[in-house]
Amino acid sequence: MKLRRSLSAKILFTAFLNLALLLIVFLVFARVQYRFDLSSFLLAPARDRILSVSRLIALSLEQTARPAWDQVLQQYVGKYEAQLSLFDDKGTLYGGTRVTLPAAVAAAMARDPFPGNSRKPPDPRRPTRPLGEGPLFLVRAGNPAWYWVGTDIPIWPVRPGPPLHGFLIWRFHTLWTNTFFLNYRAWAAVIFAVVLVSVVCWLPLIRGLTSAISELTRATGRVAEGHFEITLPDKRQDELGQLSASIRQMTERLSGFVHGQRRFLSDVAHELSSPVARMQAALGILEQRVQGPAQGYVSDALEELQHMSGLINELLLFSKAQIGGAEVHLKPVNVADAVRRAVDREAPPGALIETHVAEQLEVIANPEYLFRSLGNVIRNAIRYAGHAGPITISATNGDSEVAITVADNGPGLPESELDRVFKPFYRPEFARQRETGGAGLGLAIVRNCVEACDGSVRCRNRIPRGLEVEIRLPAA
């Protein structure tokens, strides 16, 4: 399943990814242009800390007898999560952990820290490299690889004389968990500052974009549902402002087209009703006066005209439900009374209909629209599934809605047609014959009437067979 990511998350992710890529580009540039390496990056913030601790160790060793040097160095092993070894500049071990120096470490120890002063004669009374000015290096070597850090400290011999040059070798398994190299508080402060600055800079833009897009989404959703009375702000001067203006213009044109079509349909149906009624009356009189074979032709013509009259009546109801949707007056309506009225009008003698509706249950709706919706749903259930068993009408009260359900035991519908049956003039394939199907406006009228009452309607197949139409309306 594809995860849905919000636009805000995508923009923030892109911003932080941009920062990361810029940092990588900067590091590559520094590496090429300024010979930047890992040692300078990691040792720069840790140099003072390592030198300070190395001086403390050097002073402790000066005041301690040589046999106890291992104990002095061991005190710092657990504290700084490192292994310590003390060598002279020739690689002789004087104390600490016994290790074999890799070639890279030995080469770093032999490197002359004062190439500019190589011609100056050494002073035999003191080390040629003053304390704290000697080499401080970081090397990754060995198998398995360790991080080796070397500092220059004096080694005081047992016999009287000048101190020897010594190297305090720190050996770390990793640098990322060591307090010398990674100060979590400092990094956390830097990361927090970066995130805070990024959020402060990007959040107003993100909120402006997402709020405008959300408003456009809600507006277009209402247009898709047939509600063309939308309001969109016209303050933006960017592309989203142009999109809002285009949507407003599109909505106005769609509203004009749809309302014109509905008015045209209503006018045509209204104009046809009068001549059809006069033709029905004339054919009724003619049917009583003709005899013989001609009477059959008149009966067929009258049947066709009755079918046309039913279609015109449904067109009138459909156009009335659409055009008058904005003028619907809603009030509390008793569901049980509406169900009884619809059953009494639509159910033929002998129809099996079971009702399970509480007498005190009420909804907020237009009484005529609710009665018409229930009547159409019950008529469809009787027409297509009245022979397959009882039709059950029930109602349940939820937190803020009442669900009215009409269920039958008929053949049901293909899953692809469960929503299409509410479209005007749509009829399933098995309902296209005159004997079994109407004009395809019954459920379209139901949807218009229910939505005019701020409700919703849907249908679903039952298991193992049957169809269930559910009307949801606000509870009173």
N, C-alpha and C positions, 0 to 999 in steps of 0.2 A: 504494500500500500504506500502510495506516495505521500510524504508528509507535507502538510500545508504550513508554509512559513509566511509570517506577516511581513508587510512592506517595511515596517520599522526595524524588525530584526535584520532584514536584508541590507538596509542602508547602514545600520550600525556595524554589521559584519564587514561590509565593504570598506567602511571608514577605518576600522582596526586592521583589516588586511592591507590597506594602503599604507598605514603607519609601519606595519611589519616589513613590507616590501621596500619602503624608503630606508628603513634601518639596515636592511641587507645590502642595498645599493651603497649606502654610506660606508659600511664595513668593508665592502669589496674595494671601494675607491680609496679608503684609508690604507688598506693592505697594499694596493698597487702604488699609490702615490707617496705614502709616508713610511713604507715598510712596516706597517702595523702587524704585530704578531700576538699570539695568545699570551706570551709572557708579559708584555707591556700592559695588555688589557686587564689581566687578572692580578698582576703584582702592583699595579699603580695604586689601587685603593688599599691593598693589604701590606704594602711595603713598611709603613710606619709601625703597624701593629707587630709584624714579624720582627723588625729590628728592635723594638722595645722589649719584646719577650726575650730575644737573643741576648740583649745587654743584661737583663736580669739573670739569665742563665750563666753568662760569663762572670758576673760578680759573684754568684753563688759558687761557681767552680773555683774562683780565686780564693774564697774563704773556706773551702772544703778540701780535706785531704784527698789525694788522688784515688785511693781505694774506694772512696765513697762517691765517686763521680757517677757511677751507674745509678745509684739511688737518687741522686739529684736529677739526673735526666729522666728517670722513670716517673718522677712526680709530675712532669709535664706531658707524659705520654697520654694518660687518661683524660687530662683536662682539655687537651687540644685535639684529641683523636688523631694522633700522628705517632710515627716511630722516629726516635731521635738517635743520631749517631754523630760522634765527634771525631774528625779526622784532622791530621795536619796537611799541609799543602803538598806532601809527597804521597798521600793516600794511606798513611798509617793510622789505624783505629786506636783512639785513646779512651773511648767509653761509649756506652749506649748499645743499641742493637747491632749485632754483628751482621753486616750485609756486604755483598759484593757490589762495588760501584760499577754501573754500566759505563761503557766507553763515552757516551754522550755526557754523563755527569762528570767523569774525570776530565774531559776536555773543557767543560765549563769551569771547573776548579782551576785549571792551568791557564786560563785566559788572563792576560795582563790587564788589570783594571785601570792602569794609568799609562796608556801608550804615549801621551804627550810628555810625561816626565821620565821616560825610560833612560835619559842620559844623566839624570840626577843621581849622584852616588848615594847609596843607602847609608843611613845612620845606624851604626851598630848598637846604639843604646836603646833603640825603640823599634818596633815593627815598621817596615817600609810602608805598610798599609794601615793607616789609623783606623781605630775601631769605628764602625758604622759607615766607613767610606769604601769598604771592600765590595766585592761582587755580590750581587743578589740576583740569583738566576732561578728560572723555572724550567725544568726539563721533564718531558714525559718519555720514559724509557723502561726497559725491562720486559720480562715475559713471565707472568702477566704484567701488563704495563702499570706503573705507578707514577705519581707526580713527585718529583724531587726538587726541593727548594734548598738553596745553599746560602748561608750568611757567613761573613768573615768575623771571627772572634779570636782573641788571643788565648793561647794555651800556656799556662804557667808551669814550667818544668819543676821537677823535684829539686834539682840543684840550683843554686843561685845563678841568675843570669837573665838576659832579656827574654821576654815571652816569645813563643813561637807563633807563627801564623797557623790558625786553625780554621776549619770549616765545620759549622754546625749544620748537619744535613737533616732536613725535615723530609720525611717520606709519608705522602698521603695516598690513600687508596682512591679517594674522590675529592674534588674541590667544592662540589655543589652543596654539601652538608656541613662544611667546615666554617666556623665563625670567622676565621682569618679572611677568607675570600668572599663569602656571601653573607652579607648583613641583611637578614630577612626584613627587619624593620625598615631599613633604607629602601630596599627594593619594593616593599609593600607601599611605602609612602610615594615612591615614584610612580608605581602602577596606578595607585589611587588618584594621584594628581593627573596623570594622563587620561584616565577614564573620566574624571570629573570635567577636565577641560573639553574633552571630546563630546561628552553629553551636553555640556552647557552650549557648545558651539552648534551641535547638530540637532539637539532636541527641538528647538523652536521650528526649524525647517521641517523635521520629520512630523511633528504634530500638525503643522499647517498642511502638509501634503496629505497625511492620512485622514485628517478630519474632513478635508475637502473631498477626497475620494470616497470616504464613507457616506458623506451627504449625497454625492452623485449616485452612489450605489443604491441608497434608499430611494432616491427619486426615480431612478430608472426601474427599480423593482415595483414601485407603485404604478408606473406607466405600463409595465408588463401585465399588471393585474387589471388594467382598464381604468385606473384613476388618473385622470389627466390634470387635476388641480394640484399642482406641485409648486413649491417656492424654492428657488435657488438664489444664493447671494450673488450680487454682481459687483463686488468690491475688488476682486482679484483682476489684475491686469496681465497675468501670465497665460501660459497654455491652458491651465485648468480653468481660468476665467473664460477663455474662448470656448472651451468644451462646455461649460455651464450655459453660455449663451446659445450654443448650437443645440443643446438638449432642450432648452426652453423653446426655441424656435421650432424644433421637431415636434415637441409636445403640443404646441398650439396648432400646428398643421394636422397632426394626428387627431387631436380633439375635434377639429372642424370636419375632417373626413368621417370619423366614426359617428359623430352626432348627426351629420348630414345623412349618412347611410341609414342610421336608425330612424330618423324622421321620414326618410323616403320609404322605408319598409312599412312604417306605421301608416303613412298616408295611402300607400298602395293597398294595404290590407283593408283599411277603412273604406276606401272607395270601392273595392270589390265586394264588400259584404252586402251592400244594398242591392246591386243587380243579382247577385247569387240568391239572396233571399227572395226576390221577386221571381226568379226562374224556378226556385223550389216550389213556391206557391202555384205557379202556372202548371208545372209538371204534376203536382199533386192533383189539381183539378182535371188535367188531361188524363191522368191514370184512371180516374173514376169514370170517365166517359167513353174511353176507347174499349173495344172488345177484340177478342181473338188474338192472333199472333202479334198485333201491334202493341198490345198491352205489355208484353215482355220487353220490347225495345224501350218503352217509356219507363218501365221499372229499372232497367239498366242505366238509363240516362239519369234517373232520379238518384240512384245509388252513387253514380259518379259525382253528381252535384253535391250530395251529402258529404262525400269524402272531401271535395273541394271546400265546402263550408267549414268542415272541421279543421282543415289546414289553415284557412283564413283566420279562424278563431285563435288557433295556436300562435299564428304570426302576430295577432293583436296583443295577446297576452305577453309574448316575448318582447315585443317592442315597448309595451307599457312598462314591463319590469326594467328595461334598460334605460328608457328616457326618464322615467319617474324615480330613478334610484336616489337622486340627490334630494328629493322632497319626501322621503319616507319618514313617517312618524312612528317612533318606537315606543313601546310601553310594555309593562308586564303582561304576559299571556299564559294562561293555564295550558300546559302541554296535554293533559288528559282530555280536556274539552276539544282541543284542536284535533287530536287523534280520532276521537269519536266522530266528529263531524266529517273528517276525511274518509273514514271507513264507511260511514253510512252512505256517503255519496258515491264512492267508487266500488264498493264490494257488491258483486252480483249475489243473488240468492244462492245459498249453498257454499259460498267461498269459506275456506278454512283460514281464519285470521285470529291469532292470539295476541293479546295486548298485555303488557306488564309495565304500566306507567303509574307512578304514585299520584294520588289525587291532588296533593298540595304542591306539586312541582311546577315551577314557573320559569319562563325565560323572558329576556328582553328582545322583543321582535315586533314586527307589524302583523297583526292578526290575520289579515287577508293573505299576505305573502307566506306566512307559515302554513296556513290552511292549503294554499295552492301548491306549495312545495311537497307537503305530505301527500296530497291527493295525487300528484304526478308520480311520486315514487311508488305509492301503493298500486296505482293503475299499471305501472310497468311490471311490478312484481306479479300481479294477477295475470297480466297478459302473457308473460314469458314463463312463469313458474307456478301458476295457480294449480296446475294439474299434478305437480310433483310433491305436494305435501303442504303442511300449514305454513302460513306466512306469519312471522313473529315480529311484533313491534314492541320495542322496549326503550327505556330512557334511564340514564344514570346521571347522578349529580356529582360533578367534580369540584375542585377548589373554586373555580371561577366560571366554569362552563358546564353546560348540560349537553350530553350526547344522546341524540335520538337515533335509534337504529331500526332499519327495516330489513329483515333477513328472510331469504327464501331458500328453497332446496332445489332450485333449477340447475341448468347446465353451467351457469357462471359465464365469465368472459375470458378471452385470452388476456394475458398479463399486459400486452402491448396496447390494449384498448381500454384499460381501466380508467384512464384519464381522458381519452379522446371522446368517450361517450357524452361528456359534458359540453362538447363543442356543438354549435348550431348546425342542424341538418346532417349530423353524422349518425349513421346507423350501421351496426355490425352486419356482416354478410348474411347471417341467418335471419336478420330482421328486415330484409329489404323487400319481402313480399307484402302485399297489401293486407293479407289476412293476419300477419303476425307483427308487422311494423307500422309505426306511425310516420310522422313527418321528420322525426329526428330533432324535435324541439322540446320534448318533455323535460329531459334532464338539463338542457341548457337554460330553460326557464327556472328550474330548481336552483341552479347555481346562481343566476342573477338575483333571484329573490332572497336566497340565504345570504349572499354577500352584501346585498342592500341592507340587511339586518345585522351587519358586522359579524357574520358567522362564516363558516366554511363547510364544505361538503366533499366527501370522497367515497369511493366504493372499493371493495376488496373481495376477493374470492374466499369462500369458506372451505373448510376441510371437513369431510372429503369432497363435498360438492355444495354448490349454492353460491349466491351473491349477497353481499351485505352493503347497504348504503347507509352511511353515517352522516348525520347533520349535527354540527356543533354550533351552539348559540350561547351568548353570554347569559349567565344565571341571574335571575332577579334577586 
